[in-house]
Amino acid sequence: MEQVLTDVRTERGRQEAEWGGQYTDDKNTQSDWLRLIEHQIHQARYHKAEFRERMIKIAALAVASVESYDRGQVGSPSHCQ
């Protein structure tokens, strides 16, 4: 289990570096987070060889959404229709 958590932390760091971290994360709504996670689920479903990588991405996105939620930044309306 320790390797999985390390991989999620690494992916989370990669996402923060690529997308701007807390500043960008806190602009996402609940619907935005779900859409991002659903995209990765779709990718995992159709790219079976990438299953583990996609599950790590999903876990890191879930962590990011909870972090933003805990900061009180995740709203319910979606601004990304």
N, C-alpha and C positions, 0 to 999 in steps of 0.2 A: 504494500500500500504506500510506503514511503516514496517509491519511485513515481507513482501516479501523482501524488501531491506535489512532488518536485516538478514534474512535467506541467502540471496546471499552473504552478507559480511562474515557471519559465514562460509559458504561453501568455499568461496575464501580463508579464513584463513586456513581452513583444507587442501585445495589443496596445498597451499604454504608450510605448514608444512610437508606434505607427499612427495611432489615432488621437493622441493628445491627453490621455489619462482622464483624471477627474473632471477637468474642465469640459471635455467633450462628452464624457459619460453622463454627466449631470444634465445634459440637454435632452437625453433620451427619456421617452415616456414608457410606461408599462408595455404599451403596444409595440413600440420600437424595439424593446428588448426581446419581446416574444418573436417578432419578425426576424431579428438577427439570429436567434436560436433556431427558429424554424428553417431558416436558410441552411444552417449547418446540418440540421437533421436531414433535409432534402439531399444535401451533398453526400452525407453518410449512406443514405439509402441507395443512391445511384453510383457511388464510387466505392465499392466494397473494399478495395485495397487500401483506401484511406480511412477506414472505419475508426481505428484507434485515434488517429490524428484529429478527426472530426469530433470524437467524444471529448478529447482534451480541450478543443476549442469551445465546445458547448459548456463544459465545466467552468472554463475561464470566463466565458460570457455570463454564466449564472453568478459567479463570484462578483463580477463587475456590477451586475444589476443589483445584487443585495447590498454591496458597498454603497452604491448610489442611493438606494432605498433607505439605508440606515442613516445617511446624511440628510434625509428628508427631501431629496431632489427628484425622486421618480413620481411623476404625475400620472393620472389615469388617461387624459385625452391624448390622442396621437397627433403629432404635428407632421408626420411623414405618411401621408395617405398615399 
